[in-house]
Amino acid sequence: GKKADVQDVEGYWDHEYKQGETLMGLALAYDVSVADIKRANKIHGNHLDPGRKHLYIPKKGDQRPSVAPVEGQGRKPTKTQQAMRLCEMARAEGFEVRRQEATFYVDEAGGDLDVALHSLRKDLEWEAQNQSAVDKQVDAAVG
């Protein structure tokens, strides 16, 4: 990543706080504890002041971790959340997908749900065309 424009304080990273970031997410990204961040910033309670622009994060090493850019709703969704979302998207189109399968597609698509749904759709359509009636009955029974 690029060097931060802000001057890092000795022993701390100066993290430019973006809307939607959470203490938990930052603690994970920087590999420190939530308590460490709170202590460094004199934060009481679990909520960040919305007006805050910078957070001091205790340094664990010399490599500044790359913090994933904040997506619409805040932090980056977990693989499980993405897989569940993919299941919902597929179901909306009339496809039934198991979560393990969904996880596989999410992985394969590098976390891009549209791409994942596209390959899922292709595979399912292929299966539907090539599946024998017997397989369909087994599927229905196993569900």
N, C-alpha and C positions, 0 to 999 in steps of 0.2 A: 504493500500500500504506500501511499504518498506520506511524506513526513508531515506531521501535524504543524499547522501554522502557529499554534499556540505554544508558548514556552512551557515545557514540562518542569514542574517544581521537583526539586531533588527528592527522589524516593517515591514520587507519585506521577501518574499519568494525568494530564489535564484532559478530561473527556468532555467533548462538546455534546451536551445533552440535547437529544431530539425528542419531540413530542411522542408519547407512546412508549418510550423506553421504560423498563422497570428495573428496580434494584436487583431483583432476582436474575433477570436477563443479563444485566451488566456483570453481576457477580460471576455468573457462569462464563460469560465471554472472556472476562479478565482472570478467571480462575482465582478469585478471592471470595471471602465470605460476605454476605450482606452486611453483617455486623462491622466488618472492616470498612466498607464504604460509608456506612452511617457514621462511624467514629471519625473517619477522615473529613467528613463534611458536616459534622455536628448535626446530623439529621435525627430527629426524634419521631417515632411512629414509623409507619410503613409507606407513607405516601410522599412522593417528591413534590416540591413546590413547583407548580406549573410555570412560574416565572423564571425558574432557575435555568441558567444557560450552560453552566460548567459544573462538572463533578470531579473531585480528586479521587483517583483510584490508586490504591497502594500498588507499587510495582512488584511483580513476582519475578520478572526477568528483564533482559534488555530488549527483547523483541516485543514490540507493541502488538497485542492481539488485534486481529481485524474484527471489528464488530459489524455484524451483518446489518445492512441498511434496514431501517424500520419499514415494515410493510404497512399497508392501510390500517389494520386494526392494532398495531402495536408490535408485538414481538413476532419473530419468525415462527410459524406453526411447526409443531413437531411432526415427525413422520407419521405417527399414529393419527394425529389430527388431520393431516393431509389425506391419509388413506381413508379415513371416515368421510371426509368431504367428497372424495372421489366416489365412494360407495353411494353417497346421496345423489351426486350428479348422474351416476349411471342409473340409479333407481328412477330418477326423474325421467329418464329416457326409456324406461322399461327393462333395463338389464339388472339381473341380480348378481352381485359380486361379493365374494367373501373378503374379509379384511386382509387376510394374508396375500390374496391375489392383488388387491388394491395397493398394498404396500410395495409389492414387486413392481407394479406399473409406475408408481410414484418414483421409486428408486431409479428405474430405467429411464424415466423422463427427466431425471435430475431435479425433481420437485416441481416441475411445470405441469399443473393439473390439466391444462388444455391438451397438452401433448399426450399425457397419460390417458386421458379419456379417449383421445383419438385412436391410440393403438389398442386400447381395451375394446373399443367399438369394432375395430377391424378384426381382432381375434375372435370376438364373440359372434360376429356375423359369419366369419369363416367356419366357426364351430357349428353354428346353427345350420349352415348349408351342408356340412359334412358329417354331422352327427346322425347316427342311426336312431330309429324310434326306440330301440332297447335302451340305448344310453340315456335318452330323454326320460324314460321311466325310472331308471336307476337314480338319475339326478333328482327327480321329483320325490322319490322315496327318501333319499339322503337329505335333500334340501339343505 
